[in-house]
Amino acid sequence: MSTVVKGAALTTPLSRMTALARAELTLLGRTRGALVAALFVPLVLPVSVRSAAQEMDLAEAGLNTGTLVLPAAVGFSLLFAVYSVLVGSFVVRREELVLKRLRTGELRDVEILAGSALPAALTGLVQCLLLAAGCSVLLDLSAPSAPHLAVLGLLLGLVLCAALAAATASFTRTGESAQVTPMPLLLVSMMGSGMFVPLELLPDRVASVCELLPLTPVVTLVRGGWTGDLSGAEALGAVATAVAWTVLAVFAVRRWFRWEPRR
């Protein structure tokens, strides 16, 4: 009896989440669809952005091909490797009663969600770093002028996309529908968050609306980290918008997230 108590005392939230993350990483590696979404799609879409950049007057916005493609590549990685993958993961684990069983053990609710999200978040982080290095070499992109903004934008994006994934999973009924429910955010973000078309080239009213989209602050901060043109007020506004969306997503998860299959 004393051995069990002593062993239980050594269990920490970090160790529990790490064990869950290892199991989730193994399951992720066995899911071909998730691997394609996480590893292949974010590497292909920046090529389309580079082709589209040739038709734009980027100099008018104070940008070049590199400062358009790199933030877009980071955005694609967050959307597909983190957000889209996690929506499917949360829904499938719920429908298979995995989440329900996990709640009967030592893991707390926040540990279950965080531990399940860690593999996708780490995949997105590594992918973003590799894409940044690749863009710097292939597009002759100079070192970031304000690296702290780029780092802040990336970290905010990882947390935001994980929270949004859990919120989206709350309203997703089955694993099949998990392929559809992420699409609205994916499409709106790709079209309106400055990934394909910089906000500087949009009409002022349209740009003002697009600034409020969930992923726009991330793209803005990453781009500002490289260009150095982002003022303190603009950076603070971007951070505030990202935090507001994260808080809203966390509220939705606390209010509506389901731990058992939807009937």
QUICORKA-V471279 format. One record per residue. RES is the residue in three letters. PSI is psi in radians with two decimals (none if undefined). Layout:
# QUICORKA-V471279
res & psi
RES & PSI
RES & PSI
This chain:
# QUICORKA-V471279
res & psi
MET & -0.74
SER & -0.59
THR & -0.71
VAL & -0.80
VAL & -0.75
LYS & -0.73
GLY & -0.69
ALA & -0.61
ALA & -0.45
LEU & -0.17
THR & 2.23
THR & 2.80
PRO & -0.67
LEU & -0.76
SER & -0.65
ARG & -0.74
MET & -0.63
THR & -0.74
ALA & -0.73
LEU & -0.68
ALA & -0.67
ARG & -0.75
ALA & -0.72
GLU & -0.62
LEU & -0.68
THR & -0.76
LEU & -0.65
LEU & -0.69
GLY & -0.34
ARG & -0.07
THR & 1.82
ARG & -0.74
GLY & -0.75
ALA & -0.66
LEU & -0.69
VAL & -0.80
ALA & -0.66
ALA & -0.64
LEU & -0.56
PHE & -0.86
VAL & -0.84
PRO & -0.33
LEU & -0.39
VAL & -0.72
LEU & -0.64
PRO & -0.46
VAL & -0.68
SER & -0.68
VAL & -0.72
ARG & -0.69
SER & -0.72
ALA & -0.53
ALA & -0.46
GLN & -0.33
GLU & 0.02
MET & 2.70
ASP & 1.35
LEU & -0.49
ALA & -0.55
GLU & -0.57
ALA & 0.08
GLY & 0.46
LEU & 3.01
ASN & -3.10
THR & -0.71
GLY & -0.77
THR & -0.13
LEU & -0.79
VAL & -0.74
LEU & -0.91
PRO & -0.60
ALA & -0.73
ALA & -0.73
VAL & -0.75
GLY & -0.74
PHE & -0.72
SER & -0.75
LEU & -0.69
LEU & -0.77
PHE & -0.77
ALA & -0.44
VAL & -1.15
TYR & -1.00
SER & -0.76
VAL & -0.72
LEU & -0.59
VAL & -0.88
GLY & -0.70
SER & -0.85
PHE & -0.75
VAL & -0.81
VAL & -0.76
ARG & -0.62
ARG & -0.80
GLU & -0.48
GLU & 0.13
LEU & 0.25
VAL & -0.79
LEU & -0.69
LYS & -0.74
ARG & -0.64
LEU & -0.57
ARG & -0.28
THR & -0.16
GLY & -2.67
GLU & -0.37
LEU & 2.33
ARG & 2.89
ASP & -0.80
VAL & -0.56
GLU & -0.65
ILE & -0.81
LEU & -0.76
ALA & -0.77
GLY & -0.66
SER & -0.52
ALA & -0.32
LEU & -0.83
PRO & -0.77
ALA & -0.70
ALA & -0.74
LEU & -0.66
THR & -0.79
GLY & -0.70
LEU & -0.87
VAL & -0.73
GLN & -0.73
CYS & -0.71
LEU & -0.72
LEU & -0.70
LEU & -0.68
ALA & -0.75
ALA & -0.73
GLY & -0.76
CYS & -0.65
SER & -0.65
VAL & -0.87
LEU & -0.54
LEU & 0.19
ASP & 0.85
LEU & 2.29
SER & 2.99
ALA & 2.63
PRO & 2.43
SER & -0.54
ALA & 1.32
PRO & -0.50
HIS & -0.57
LEU & -0.72
ALA & -0.75
VAL & -0.77
LEU & -0.78
GLY & -0.72
LEU & -0.79
LEU & -0.74
LEU & -0.68
GLY & -0.70
LEU & -0.82
VAL & -0.77
LEU & -0.81
CYS & -0.62
ALA & -0.75
ALA & -0.73
LEU & -0.60
ALA & -0.77
ALA & -0.67
ALA & -0.74
THR & -0.69
ALA & -0.47
SER & -0.52
PHE & 0.23
THR & 2.18
ARG & -0.78
THR & 2.94
GLY & -0.57
GLU & -0.75
SER & -0.29
ALA & -0.26
GLN & -0.25
VAL & -0.74
THR & -0.50
PRO & -0.24
MET & -0.76
PRO & -0.83
LEU & -0.68
LEU & -0.87
LEU & -0.79
VAL & -0.72
SER & -0.76
MET & -0.63
MET & -0.58
GLY & -0.05
SER & 0.26
GLY & 0.28
MET & -0.83
PHE & -0.68
VAL & 2.08
PRO & 2.53
LEU & -0.47
GLU & -0.39
LEU & -0.03
LEU & 2.74
PRO & 2.61
ASP & -0.76
ARG & -0.73
VAL & -0.75
ALA & -0.65
SER & -0.66
VAL & -0.75
CYS & -0.47
GLU & -0.38
LEU & -0.04
LEU & 2.67
PRO & -0.74
LEU & -0.17
THR & -0.77
PRO & -0.64
VAL & -0.86
VAL & -0.72
THR & -0.77
LEU & -0.73
VAL & -0.78
ARG & -0.74
GLY & -0.52
GLY & -0.56
TRP & -0.69
THR & -0.53
GLY & 0.21
ASP & 0.01
LEU & 2.12
SER & 2.92
GLY & -0.72
ALA & -0.70
GLU & -0.71
ALA & -0.74
LEU & -0.68
GLY & -0.70
ALA & -0.76
VAL & -0.75
ALA & -0.70
THR & -0.77
ALA & -0.74
VAL & -0.71
ALA & -0.75
TRP & -0.66
THR & -0.77
VAL & -0.74
LEU & -0.73
ALA & -0.74
VAL & -0.72
PHE & -0.75
ALA & -0.69
VAL & -0.80
ARG & -0.55
ARG & -0.66
TRP & -0.13
PHE & 2.34
ARG & 2.45
TRP & -0.13
GLU & 2.79
PRO & 2.46
ARG & 2.36
ARG & none
